[in-house]
């Protein structure tokens, strides 16, 4: 009896892969798309950090000190000086017309202010259109201005105790490259697995249902195991090879990641089968699911922190397994979080797996 059941299980298991290979749309969605995205996304962000960000300088004093500051700024690879003016309104116009991303104001009487021991009143005005880009201006200016003001103030050590309050030492704890690619792709990777599995399984199960598919428990578990194999291998490929290839932060909690992957994938499979049980044909899966990728990523808290969302939305986004999956793998892969710090997410995913799996089984058998 056991041998017969195991033989049937592996027969259905292999048959599922054969059905996937026969359908090019499902094969592309479930398997080939993961390989495509693993190169498409990281390559687009391979530059990691913005360089030569345009800056306009308003030099109202036009002294030896301000000339020295401008010379030091020109040495920074993060900044490209778009223009130097004494008129703040002209500089503001350049930012408004997107010819520059920031304004550095060197006010009149700057030198005299430094001699008195004041901070000088230097102003930095950033465009809010792209904070990830304009943050490079701040980093470049801090290094250039701090050293220049320190050297200048040393000439007046007998008359002032000036100490620049601009010392900023950025030490990234987890995103060690401080790059955009190493920030966004580790968050996008679980969404890629989530969406490719969800869409592929819905297409496959909807096609089965058109043939009045009423699986036995062995056939259902074999199908589940086949999808689990595909999903786990996709995760290991992204979290292992792709992260290594593009030198993204990885391996924070390796054994925790190995435990979390099948739990997350199982949850997505259960959810996908349940959704597919309501679809009348495979094409409907695309209509229902494709549009959801961007909202799911936004709700994950990676693009916009949950703490900055309205309180009702903070509770709403916790319903989705993708939210827990993205946060879970960022914590495990990049931050090295322990089980005690990720336990709630794992328990929630297990609960959704059992609930959706049971409901899906009931609907497919009815």
C-alpha positions in Angstrom: 0.0 0.0 0.0 2.8 2.4 0.9 4.8 1.5 -2.1 1.8 2.0 -4.4 1.1 5.4 -2.8 4.8 6.5 -3.2 4.8 5.3 -6.8 1.7 7.3 -7.5 3.1 10.3 -5.8 6.3 10.4 -7.9 4.3 9.7 -11.0 2.1 12.7 -10.4 5.2 14.7 -9.3 6.9 14.1 -12.6 3.7 14.5 -14.6 3.4 18.1 -13.2 6.9 19.0 -14.6 5.9 17.4 -17.9 2.8 19.6 -18.0 4.8 22.7 -17.2 7.3 22.0 -20.0 4.5 21.4 -22.5 3.0 24.8 -21.9 5.5 27.5 -23.0 3.6 30.3 -21.2 3.7 28.5 -17.8 7.3 27.4 -18.4 8.4 30.9 -19.1 6.4 32.3 -16.1 7.4 29.7 -13.5 11.0 29.0 -14.4 12.6 31.1 -17.1 11.4 34.5 -15.8 13.3 34.0 -12.6 16.5 33.7 -14.6 15.6 36.7 -16.7 14.8 38.9 -13.6 18.0 37.8 -11.9 20.0 39.6 -14.5 17.5 42.3 -15.6 17.0 44.0 -12.2 20.6 44.0 -10.9 22.1 45.1 -14.2 19.8 48.2 -14.3 21.2 49.3 -10.9 24.8 48.1 -11.3 26.1 51.7 -10.9 24.9 51.5 -7.3 25.5 55.2 -6.5 24.9 58.4 -8.4 28.0 60.3 -9.5 28.6 63.9 -10.8 25.2 65.1 -9.4 24.7 68.7 -10.7 25.1 71.5 -8.1 24.9 75.2 -8.4 26.9 77.4 -6.0 25.7 80.8 -4.8 28.9 82.7 -3.7 27.8 85.9 -2.2 31.1 86.7 -0.5 33.6 85.8 -3.3 36.6 85.6 -1.0 39.7 83.5 -0.6 37.8 81.2 1.7 34.8 80.6 -0.7 37.2 80.1 -3.6 39.0 77.4 -1.6 35.7 75.7 -0.8 34.7 75.7 -4.4 38.1 74.3 -5.5 37.7 71.5 -2.9 34.2 70.7 -4.1 35.4 70.4 -7.7 37.6 67.5 -6.6 34.7 65.4 -5.4 33.5 62.7 -7.8 30.0 62.9 -6.3 29.4 66.5 -7.5 29.5 68.4 -10.7 29.3 72.2 -10.4 26.7 73.3 -12.9 27.3 77.0 -12.3 28.5 79.6 -9.8 26.4 82.7 -9.2 25.9 85.5 -6.7 22.2 85.5 -7.2 20.1 83.0 -5.3 17.0 83.4 -7.5 19.0 82.4 -10.6 20.2 79.3 -8.7 16.7 78.5 -7.6 15.5 78.7 -11.2 18.1 76.1 -12.3 16.8 73.7 -9.6 13.2 74.3 -10.6 14.0 73.6 -14.3 15.9 70.4 -13.2 19.3 71.7 -14.5 20.7 71.2 -11.0 19.7 69.1 -8.0 21.0 71.3 -5.2 22.1 74.8 -4.2 25.1 75.5 -2.0 24.8 79.0 -0.4 28.1 80.6 0.7 26.7 83.8 2.4 28.2 87.2 2.6 30.5 87.8 5.6 31.2 84.0 5.8 34.9 84.6 6.6 34.1 87.1 9.3 31.6 84.7 10.9 34.2 81.9 11.0 36.7 84.2 12.7 34.2 85.1 15.4 33.7 81.4 16.1 30.2 81.1 14.5 29.1 78.3 12.1 29.1 80.7 9.1 25.6 80.2 7.9 26.4 78.0 5.0 23.1 76.7 3.4 22.4 73.6 1.4 19.1 73.3 -0.5 18.3 69.9 -2.0 15.7 69.0 -4.6 13.1 66.6 -3.1 12.5 64.9 -6.5 15.1 62.2 -5.8 16.6 61.9 -2.2 18.6 58.8 -3.1 20.4 60.8 -5.7 20.8 64.1 -3.8 22.2 62.4 -0.7 25.4 62.0 -2.6 25.7 65.8 -2.7 25.5 66.0 1.1 28.2 63.4 1.5 30.5 65.1 -1.0 30.0 68.6 0.5 30.6 67.4 4.1 34.0 66.1 3.2 35.0 69.1 1.2 33.7 71.9 3.4 34.6 70.4 6.8 38.3 70.2 6.0 38.4 73.6 4.4 36.8 75.3 7.3 39.0 73.5 9.8 42.2 74.6 7.9 40.9 78.1 7.7 40.0 78.4 11.4 43.4 77.1 12.5 44.8 80.5 11.3 42.8 82.1 14.1 43.3 79.7 16.9 44.4 82.5 19.3 41.2 84.4 18.7 38.5 81.7 18.3 37.6 78.2 19.4 35.7 77.4 16.3 34.9 73.8 15.7 32.8 72.8 12.6 29.7 70.9 13.5 29.6 69.1 10.2 31.5 65.9 11.2 29.5 63.1 9.6 30.9 59.6 9.4 28.6 57.3 7.6 29.0 53.7 8.6 26.4 51.4 6.9 25.5 48.5 9.1 23.9 46.2 6.5 23.9 47.8 3.1 27.7 48.0 3.2 28.0 49.4 -0.3 25.4 52.1 0.4 24.2 51.4 -3.1 20.7 51.5 -4.6 21.0 48.1 -6.2 22.1 46.4 -3.0 19.1 48.1 -1.3 16.3 47.4 -3.8 17.1 43.9 -5.3 17.2 42.0 -1.9 13.7 43.4 -1.3 12.4 42.7 -4.8 13.7 39.1 -5.0 11.0 37.6 -2.7 8.4 39.5 -4.7 9.7 38.0 -7.9 9.4 34.5 -6.4 5.9 35.4 -5.1 4.6 36.7 -8.3 6.1 34.1 -10.7 4.8 31.3 -8.5 1.4 32.9 -8.1 0.9 33.6 -11.8 2.3 30.3 -13.0 0.3 28.1 -10.5 -2.9 30.0 -11.2 -2.5 29.4 -15.0 -1.7 25.7 -14.4 -4.5 25.0 -12.0 -7.0 27.0 -14.0 -6.1 24.8 -17.0 -6.6 21.7 -14.9 -10.0 22.9 -13.8 -11.1 23.3 -17.3 -10.6 19.5 -17.6 -12.7 19.1 -14.4 -9.7 18.3 -12.2 -10.6 16.8 -8.9 -7.3 15.6 -7.4 -6.8 12.9 -4.9 -4.8 13.7 -1.8 -1.7 12.0 -3.3 -2.1 14.0 -6.5 -2.6 17.2 -4.6 0.5 16.7 -2.5 2.6 15.7 -5.5 1.5 18.9 -7.3 2.3 20.8 -4.1 5.8 19.2 -3.9 6.6 20.0 -7.5 5.7 23.7 -7.0 7.7 23.7 -3.7 10.7 22.3 -5.6 10.5 25.1 -8.2 10.0 27.9 -5.7 12.8 26.8 -3.3 15.3 26.4 -6.1 14.3 29.8 -7.4 14.9 31.3 -3.9 18.2 29.6 -3.5 19.3 30.7 -6.9 18.5 34.4 -6.2 19.7 34.5 -2.6 22.8 32.5 -3.4 24.1 32.9 -7.0 22.6 36.3 -7.9 23.5 37.9 -4.6 27.1 36.5 -4.9 27.4 37.6 -8.6 26.5 41.2 -7.9 28.1 41.3 -4.4 25.0 42.1 -2.5 24.9 41.7 1.3 24.2 38.0 2.0 24.6 35.1 4.4 23.5 37.0 7.5 21.7 34.0 8.9 22.2 31.2 6.4 20.4 28.4 8.4 17.5 30.7 9.2 17.2 31.4 5.4 17.2 27.7 4.6 14.3 27.2 7.1 12.3 30.2 6.0 12.4 29.5 2.2 10.2 26.4 2.2 7.8 28.1 4.6 7.4 31.2 2.5 7.2 29.2 -0.8 4.5 26.9 0.8 2.5 29.9 1.8 2.6 31.3 -1.7 1.6 27.9 -3.2 -1.4 27.5 -0.9 -2.5 31.1 -1.7 -2.1 30.6 -5.5 -4.0 27.3 -5.5 -6.9 28.9 -3.6 -7.0 31.9 -6.0 -6.8 29.6 -9.0 -9.9 27.6 -7.7 -11.9 30.7 -8.4 -10.6 31.3 -12.0 -12.6 30.0 -15.0 -9.6 29.9 -17.5 -5.8 30.4 -17.4 -5.8 33.8 -19.1 -7.8 35.2 -16.2 -4.8 34.8 -13.9 -2.9 37.6 -15.8 -5.9 39.9 -15.5 -6.1 39.4 -11.8 -2.5 39.1 -10.7 -0.1 41.0 -12.9 -1.1 44.5 -11.8 -0.5 43.6 -8.1 3.4 43.5 -8.3 4.0 47.2 -7.6 1.4 47.6 -4.8 2.7 44.5 -3.1 6.3 45.9 -3.2 5.1 49.3 -1.9 3.2 47.6 0.9 6.2 45.5 1.9 7.8 48.5 3.7 11.0 48.4 1.7 10.2 51.4 -0.5 8.3 53.3 2.2 8.6 52.4 5.9 5.4 51.1 7.6 5.9 53.6 10.4 5.3 56.5 7.9 2.1 54.9 6.7 -1.4 55.7 8.1 -2.2 53.5 11.1 -5.0 51.7 9.4 -2.7 50.9 6.4 0.0 49.6 8.7 -2.5 46.9 9.9 -3.9 46.2 6.4 -0.5 45.5 4.8 0.3 42.8 7.4 -2.4 40.6 5.9 -0.4 39.9 2.8 2.2 37.1 2.9 4.5 39.1 0.6 4.9 41.8 3.3 6.2 39.3 5.8 8.3 37.5 3.1 10.1 40.6 2.1 10.8 41.8 5.6 11.7 38.2 6.7 14.4 37.7 4.0 15.9 41.2 4.4 16.3 40.4 8.1 17.8 37.0 7.5 19.9 37.6 4.4 21.2 41.1 5.1 20.8 41.7 8.9 21.6 38.3 10.3 18.4 38.3 12.4 17.8 35.4 14.8 14.7 33.2 15.0 13.4 35.1 18.0 13.3 38.2 15.9 11.6 36.6 12.9 9.4 34.0 14.7 6.1 35.9 14.3 6.6 36.2 10.5 7.3 32.5 10.2 4.3 31.5 12.4 2.1 33.8 10.4 3.2 32.3 7.1 2.7 28.7 8.4 -0.9 29.7 9.6 -1.7 31.1 6.1 -0.2 28.0 4.5 -2.5 25.7 6.5 -5.6 27.9 6.1 -5.3 28.5 2.4 -4.2 24.9 1.7 -7.2 23.5 3.4 -9.6 25.8 1.7 -8.0 25.2 -1.7 -8.3 21.4 -1.2 -11.9 21.7 -0.2 -12.7 23.8 -3.3 -10.9 21.5 -5.7 -12.6 18.4 -4.3 -16.1 19.9 -4.5 
